[in-house]
Amino acid sequence: MIEGIVQFARHYLIADIPPLTSLVRAKSALGSLLGLFMAGLLLLAFPAGGLTLIAPMGATAIILFTLSHSPLAQPWPILGGYLVATLSALLATAVTDHFLVAAVLAVGATAWLMLRLRCMHPPGGALALFIVADGTHSLTAALELTEVVIANALALLLAAWALNNLLLGQRYPQCRPETSANLHNTTDRNPTERAGLTHEDLEQAIQGLGTFVDIQERDLVRIYNHAVDNAFERHMAVTCGDVMARDTVSIQFGTELEEAWNLLRKHKIKALPVVDSFQRIIGIVTVA
């Protein structure tokens, strides 16, 4: 029963991603701790004074220091996502004072605008609920709230830039690379770009899957190229024993034809070796 529960968890509950190394885990935890602490200090030093960290910043800190390479962790998604969430929540509370209606309107509008403006940042959904729960805001209160949100986002972004680049050895932000110039000074693209993956290939594949990919295009191409290189090196030294099956299905010389047919159908194969008492192949049963 325990094994069944484990298999169920692995299949349905646990994400199918490679585990992080101990170094990456340590950097993520240290970055989140120091990042929030530094952001809090920056807010205390803010000219207006009295600013404090808001709840969604905890989620943003984890994204910034655990997934600093992710599209969700870049400056525009964070700033844009927070501004969109703030605006959506303020408008929703202005339309209705019913909490549930305002909440679903705010979060729905936040998600749509984030996708439309390419500033997807999930903690913005939490921020929208946080603002809706605070009730209706006057114009002055709305401006003050917006100031607090922007100050929080800027403080944490500054902390992420400093810590990732100066302490953790991780480049941030992950800017879009410029197109590399042709080494031969011609109008052709580089040979690796002509023969390898292109932006159009990735875009078409993602559209075909109908999903959002939480990885930047450059990183996706780099992972693909490393995987291809590793597979090539592994296959260079491949032997017959590496590719041959060990758990083979076979029959004895006197096996009934119906039993042989059932084995072929059960294992979805088109050939069965016929062996003698010494497990030597003396024939093969095949189907067209």
C-alpha positions in Angstrom: 0.0 0.0 0.0 2.8 2.4 0.9 4.4 1.7 -2.5 1.1 2.5 -4.2 0.8 5.8 -2.4 4.4 6.7 -3.3 3.7 5.9 -7.0 0.5 8.0 -6.9 2.4 11.0 -5.4 5.2 10.7 -8.0 2.7 10.5 -10.9 0.1 13.0 -9.9 1.4 15.3 -7.1 5.2 15.9 -7.5 6.5 18.1 -10.3 8.5 16.2 -13.0 11.6 18.4 -12.7 15.3 17.6 -11.9 16.2 18.2 -8.3 18.2 21.4 -7.4 21.8 21.0 -6.2 22.6 21.7 -2.6 24.5 24.9 -3.7 21.5 26.2 -5.5 19.2 25.5 -2.6 21.6 27.3 -0.2 21.9 30.3 -2.6 18.1 30.5 -2.9 17.5 30.4 0.9 20.3 32.9 1.6 19.1 35.2 -1.2 15.5 35.2 0.0 16.6 36.0 3.6 19.0 38.7 2.7 16.8 40.1 -0.1 13.8 40.7 2.1 16.0 42.1 4.9 17.7 44.5 2.5 14.4 45.5 0.9 13.0 46.2 4.4 16.0 48.4 5.2 15.5 50.4 2.0 11.9 50.9 2.8 12.7 52.2 6.2 15.1 54.7 4.6 12.5 55.8 2.1 11.9 59.6 2.3 8.3 59.2 3.1 9.2 56.9 6.1 7.0 54.3 7.7 6.8 52.0 4.7 6.7 48.3 5.4 6.9 45.1 3.4 3.6 43.9 2.0 2.7 40.2 2.1 3.1 39.3 -1.6 6.8 40.3 -1.5 7.5 37.0 0.3 6.4 35.1 -2.8 8.3 37.5 -5.1 11.5 37.1 -3.1 11.4 33.3 -3.6 10.9 33.7 -7.3 13.6 36.3 -7.5 16.3 34.3 -5.7 15.2 30.7 -6.7 14.1 31.4 -10.3 16.2 34.5 -11.1 16.5 33.2 -14.7 12.7 32.9 -15.1 10.6 35.3 -17.2 8.4 35.7 -14.1 11.4 37.2 -12.2 12.4 39.9 -14.5 11.9 43.6 -13.7 9.0 44.3 -16.0 6.9 41.3 -14.9 7.4 42.3 -11.3 6.7 46.1 -11.7 4.0 45.6 -14.4 2.4 42.7 -12.6 2.1 44.7 -9.3 0.8 47.8 -11.0 -1.8 45.8 -13.0 -2.9 44.0 -9.8 -3.1 47.3 -7.9 -5.2 49.0 -10.6 -7.5 46.0 -11.1 -8.1 45.7 -7.3 -8.8 49.4 -6.9 -11.3 49.4 -9.8 -13.0 46.2 -8.6 -13.5 47.7 -5.1 -14.8 50.9 -6.7 -17.4 48.9 -8.7 -18.7 46.7 -5.9 -18.3 46.4 -2.1 -19.1 42.7 -2.2 -15.8 41.0 -1.2 -16.3 37.8 -3.3 -17.4 39.6 -6.4 -14.6 42.2 -6.1 -12.0 39.5 -5.5 -12.9 37.4 -8.6 -13.1 40.5 -10.7 -9.7 41.8 -9.5 -7.9 38.5 -10.0 -9.5 37.8 -13.3 -8.6 41.2 -14.6 -5.1 40.9 -13.2 -4.5 37.6 -15.0 -5.8 38.9 -18.3 -3.8 42.2 -18.2 -0.6 40.4 -17.2 -0.9 38.1 -20.2 -1.9 40.9 -22.5 1.0 43.2 -21.3 3.5 40.3 -21.0 4.2 41.0 -17.3 3.1 37.6 -15.8 4.0 37.5 -12.1 1.8 35.2 -10.0 2.2 37.1 -6.6 0.2 39.9 -8.3 -2.9 37.7 -7.8 -2.2 37.7 -4.1 -1.7 41.4 -4.1 -5.0 41.9 -5.8 -6.8 39.9 -3.0 -4.7 41.8 -0.4 -6.0 45.1 -1.7 -9.6 43.9 -2.1 -9.6 42.7 1.5 -8.7 46.2 2.6 -12.0 47.5 1.3 -12.8 50.6 -0.8 -10.1 53.3 -1.0 -10.5 57.0 -1.5 -8.4 58.7 -4.2 -5.8 59.8 -1.6 -5.6 56.3 -0.1 -5.4 54.7 -3.5 -2.4 56.9 -4.4 -0.7 56.1 -1.1 -1.3 52.4 -1.6 0.2 52.6 -5.2 3.2 54.4 -3.7 3.7 51.6 -1.2 3.4 48.9 -3.9 5.9 50.6 -6.2 8.3 51.2 -3.4 8.2 47.6 -2.3 8.8 46.3 -5.8 11.7 48.7 -6.5 13.3 47.9 -3.1 13.2 44.2 -3.7 14.4 44.6 -7.3 17.4 46.6 -6.2 18.2 44.0 -3.5 17.9 41.2 -6.1 20.2 43.0 -8.5 22.8 43.6 -5.8 22.7 40.2 -4.2 22.5 38.1 -7.3 25.3 39.9 -9.1 27.6 40.8 -6.2 27.2 37.9 -3.8 25.4 34.9 -5.3 27.2 34.9 -8.6 24.0 34.9 -10.6 23.4 37.4 -13.4 20.3 39.5 -12.9 18.3 40.7 -14.7 18.4 38.2 -17.6 18.4 40.6 -20.5 17.5 39.5 -24.0 20.8 38.9 -25.8 21.6 40.7 -29.0 21.7 38.8 -32.2 25.2 37.6 -32.8 26.9 39.1 -35.8 28.1 36.8 -38.6 31.7 35.9 -38.1 32.4 35.9 -41.8 31.0 39.4 -42.4 28.2 38.2 -44.7 24.5 38.7 -44.5 23.9 35.0 -43.6 23.2 33.9 -40.1 25.8 31.9 -38.2 26.0 28.2 -39.1 24.7 27.2 -35.7 21.7 29.4 -36.0 20.9 28.1 -39.5 21.2 24.4 -38.5 19.9 24.5 -34.9 16.8 25.7 -33.1 15.3 29.0 -34.2 13.0 31.4 -32.5 10.3 30.4 -35.0 10.7 26.7 -34.1 10.3 27.4 -30.4 7.3 29.8 -30.9 5.5 27.3 -33.1 6.2 24.4 -30.6 4.9 26.5 -27.7 1.8 27.6 -29.6 1.1 24.0 -30.6 1.3 22.9 -26.9 -1.0 25.8 -25.9 0.9 26.5 -22.7 3.1 29.0 -20.9 6.8 28.1 -20.6 8.5 29.3 -17.5 11.9 29.6 -19.0 13.6 32.1 -21.3 14.2 31.2 -24.9 18.0 31.5 -24.5 18.0 29.1 -21.6 15.8 26.6 -23.4 18.1 26.5 -26.4 21.1 26.1 -24.1 19.5 23.2 -22.3 18.6 21.6 -25.6 22.2 22.0 -26.9 23.7 20.5 -23.8 21.3 17.6 -23.9 22.2 16.9 -27.5 25.9 17.1 -26.7 25.6 14.7 -23.8 23.5 12.2 -25.8 26.0 12.3 -28.6 28.9 11.6 -26.3 27.0 8.8 -24.7 26.1 7.2 -28.0 29.7 7.4 -29.3 30.7 4.6 -26.9 27.5 2.6 -27.3 27.8 -1.2 -27.7 25.4 -3.9 -28.8 24.9 -4.9 -25.2 23.7 -1.4 -24.4 20.8 -1.5 -26.9 19.9 -5.2 -26.8 17.0 -6.3 -24.7 17.7 -8.5 -21.6 14.2 -9.3 -20.5 13.2 -11.1 -23.7 10.0 -13.0 -24.4 10.5 -16.5 -25.9 8.7 -19.8 -26.4 9.7 -23.4 -26.3 9.7 -25.6 -29.5 6.5 -27.4 -28.4 4.5 -24.3 -27.5 1.0 -24.1 -29.0 0.5 -21.6 -31.8 -2.4 -20.0 -29.9 -0.2 -19.3 -26.9 2.5 -17.8 -29.1 -0.1 -15.6 -30.7 -1.3 -14.4 -27.3 2.2 -13.6 -26.3 2.8 -11.5 -29.5 -0.4 -9.6 -28.9 0.2 -9.1 -25.1 3.7 -7.7 -25.5 2.9 -5.9 -28.8 5.8 -7.5 -30.6 6.1 -9.0 -34.1 8.6 -11.8 -33.5 9.2 -14.5 -30.9 12.4 -16.5 -30.6 11.9 -20.3 -30.3 14.5 -21.8 -27.9 15.5 -25.3 -26.9 16.1 -26.7 -23.4 19.5 -24.9 -23.4 18.0 -21.5 -24.3 19.5 -21.6 -27.7 17.5 -20.0 -30.5 16.4 -22.5 -33.0 13.8 -20.5 -34.8 11.6 -17.4 -34.9 7.9 -17.0 -35.0 6.9 -13.8 -36.8 3.7 -12.0 -37.9 3.3 -9.6 -40.9 
